[in-house]
């Protein structure tokens, strides 16, 4: 707890003493050791899906807590292999990426069919695999913002994965097709007993207005989360909300005044609580992305974890901050993030 206080600095009291009043915690299905029994068992998920989800909850340093720490490495496609791995070229080798997840005490490792398939016989029984099925590759010129299926659910199942992940760019011109593809893929994944994870991202140039980027607004990302849960996501990955009022600023869609004056405030935990609420009040777990690597990585990662946990989120999925540095430094960073979820003094607001 001392390290958390030091890393949060002047924000420590602001973040650690806050109480959410617009959407109080007793409305939520909060993470915990009994989450699968208490929440998932009431759904239509099969025993095999529940077993695989429980396996993720029982792996790594957060085993038994109901929280997840996932290492994602799809950046070799999404950001190009050179841009992702040049800072630390050992990670061009998929085996080293999986070893980072194992050494870092992660609940699962998420990557491409190629990365995980190339080392599946060596590692699939040692750490849960999450295969990312679609990607936005950056070799197309001019660049486009679209997600294309690179792999099938059956391929993920055959290499020993326990989960599949996809992205939908909600708000983009291609989103309706992506929604249909992902809905069908998730239905098939559940038939095979696989857990489903949706990167519920927003993409539309119009979502940036008057110098404010509403791709991270609580109201728009919250609706993205609601759509993700609607098409069968067991876990929703979302960027942490940093502002609000996207609907009003851009002037589209439908919203309600209480979203802004009652259910949320300007406090970062209230903004993220609204994201969690849109995940069916926690019946689909929400994990936040760790963000890009840069200065003050440790402080930023711990701050993100504190906000996620106190808002009722289910954990963090952090990649570049870990693999764009020497392995032991990456392991240490992952462990410090996990320490937030292990800290009994960091409670749900």
Phi, psi and omega in degrees: 000325179300317179297321179298315179300317181294318182290327178284337176057231183293344180272356188305306182294320181301320184270325188271341181256357184290144175237125178285126181249330180294316174232089184294157187296335182287355173276344189267155162267098188274154176298153177179170182302335183259017188303315181296316180292319187280326188244304188291328182293345178275349185269187178269011180291143183283164175303328180291320175299315180297321178297316181291323176294318178297326177299318177297317179294338183261010184247141174084190185292337181266011181306132176086001182260338187088005177249159183235143172231107187245135174266114178258131179222064171260006185294339177301333175263311187293331183234002185083144183297320181297312181297327184279317192252349179303323178298337181209081193294351175300336185274005163295338179271116181304327181300324181289327177295316179293322178297323177298317179296319180292310180296328180280000177070033183281159178280335181193164173239130182248126178200192185280166174304317182294314181299307185286325178295329183290342182228020189295321182292338180273329192235344188299335179270356184257336178207140180300134177262136173239112183268122175279121189271328182235158185211161169249095183281150188251021176269345175292136179226130354298155183295145175236157176253092180210156178247126183242137178293124176258343187208165179253161176300320181298321178296319178296317179299316184294329181274001175098015179292152173256350184209156172234152178229151176216166173242141165239130174270083179298137181096346180275164179295340182260005190294325182297319177295317180298318178301315180295315180299316183290319178302315179293319179295319180293323177297317178293320179300316179294326175299324181271359177088016183266144175285146182244133181232128181244124169283098188267072186265157176256144176213109173191123181302332180290347179282000172252119185214134177053039176080004180248134179263104182274008170297344180242026177277146184295322183290318181285314178294327177299318177293323174301319177297318181297319177294322179299314178295326182295325181265016167100021177287127172283326179226137180248126174261126183219146172292141182292132181296137179238351178206188181209172175086026180297317180301316184288319183292320183275331176079052178211173175067199181226140177211193182213143181304328182294338176302327188256328185255351182234308187282335181229173171216191176279353181292134183301328180288324176295322179297317181284329175301323178295324175298316179296319180301325180284351171271047181055043180055035176096001177288338162250127183288143177248124173249141178262149176284150182280346178087172182290159177282143180186209179285151176057040182304315184296312180298317180295318181294317180294319178299315179299318180294318180299314180296316180299311183295314184291334178281346182105012178288173187252002177143193185231147175238102190234125184242289188302326179299333183267314189270355176264035176207165179308149189305313183295327175291322177296318177300315181298320180294316178301319180295324179291323174298313181298327180300329178299317182283339176275343184284116180290340180281344176266100189255171177282128188289000000 
